[in-house]
């Protein structure tokens, strides 16, 4: 039902014993049910066992709020391997996340991934749809290398890996730099074995790169999106992880600009200057051959 629900720890649901799970906010009221975190915690983590992925998730019509604060020299989590997520989904087969508002998480807004990425494409979602959501001021940056040289590994608005098919449609992914005072990592990410995914009619603003494809198989589309609030619009990068040859990528009818990118803030930029432009293809040593 509509109302405010305070949480101090993650709502963790293992769906391995069920075929499907629906979490749905009441639609009879104009006010969405609000799940509000008062501590540094992920809100929802919905998962299946990585060695036996299964299950269908429908999560719709919720207002999910974290407790992040604007960037400052005293920010408690910036540049540390600590982050949270509004909606985290792991190792399912079918996912629909629609008509939610996810805001104020230091880390990721909406995240759907496999924890055991396979080069033989065995472990992938059959379908992921993320549509009609507002992801607001969800950001994070980890620019310094830590143990095992890990860095730059969180801070996305919407992230998908290991999807055989997917749609990211009609979402607003806005990191308001005048409020948060720092870039997020990437607005929309397709990474590691994604294929036949459509990124269509989204508005993205305020990330180190607004759309980022890396390690995907191809046959993905980026169409009719508006990307602004950054000097880096779309990055197509790196070789597919699988043994499948890369397939074509379609980029069409997008509006890409640095509109509303503030020049009065000291913003940390992650990707190298040689890559940074509104439309960037980086394929070292022919790593994107056949795509």
Residue, then its C-alpha position, 0 to 999 in steps of 0.5 A: x500500500x501507499x506509505x513510507x516504509x523505513x528500512x535499516x538493512x537490505x530486503x534480501x529475497x532468494x527466489x530459488x524455491x519459487x518460479x516467480x516473484x512480483x513486488x508491486x506498489x499500489x496504483x490506486x493512489x498517486x503516491x507511490x509506496x516509498x521504501x526509505x533507507x536510513x542507513x548505508x544499505x542496498x534496498x532490494x537484493x533479489x537473487x538465485x543461486x549462481x550455480x542454478x540460476x532461475x526465476x522471474x521478477x516483476x518489480x513495479x511502481x515503488x519509490x526507493x530512496x537511499x541516504x546519500x549526501x553530496x560529494x565533499x572532501x569528507x564524503x564517507x564512501x567516495x573512492x572506497x570499495x563500499x557502495x549500495x544499490x537501489x535494486x540489485x538482481x542476481x542470477x535470474x532468468x527474466x526480469x521486469x523493472x518498471x515505473x519505479x523511482x530510485x534516488x539518492x544511492x551512493x553506488x548503483x540505481x538499478x543493477x541486473x547481473x550474473x555473478x558467474x559470467x561464462x565465456x560459453x554464454x551458458x549463464x545469461x538472462x533470457x530477457x531483462x526489461x527496465x522501462x519507465x523508471x526515474x533514477x535520480x542522483x544515483x552516483x559513485x566513483x572509485x578512481x583510485x586503484x585498490x587491492x588487485x588493481x580494482x577501481x572504477x567498478x561502481x556508480x551506474x544509473x542502470x547496469x546490465x550484464x549477461x542478457x541474451x535479450x533486453x530493453x532499456x526504454x523510456x527511463x530518466x537517469x539524471x545525476x544532477x551535478x549541481x546537487x551531487x557535486x560529482x560525476x557518476x561512473x556511467x548512466x547506462x551500461x551494457x557489459x559482458x555478454x549482453x546481446x540483442x539489447x535495445x537502449x531507446x528513448x532514455x534521457x541520461x545526464x551527469x555521468x563520466x560517460x552517459x552510455x557505456x558498452x563493453x565486453x558485449x556481443x553486439x546486435x545492440x541498439x542505441x536509438x532516440x536517446x537524449x544524452x547531456x550533462x557530460x563531455x562524454x556521450x557514448x563509449x563503445x569499448x573493448x573486446x567481447x568476453x565470449x568466443x562469439x565474434x562481435x556483431x554489429x551495433x546500431x547507433x541512430x537518431x540520438x541527441x548528444x551534447x554537453x548541455x548543462x555540464x557545469x564548468x564551475x565544479x571540480x569534477x573527477x573524470x575517469x576515462x582518459x582524455x584520448x577517449x573522451x568525446x561525445x561519440x567514442x569508439x575505442x578498439x585497441x588492436x582490432x578488439x572490435x573486429x567483425x562488430 
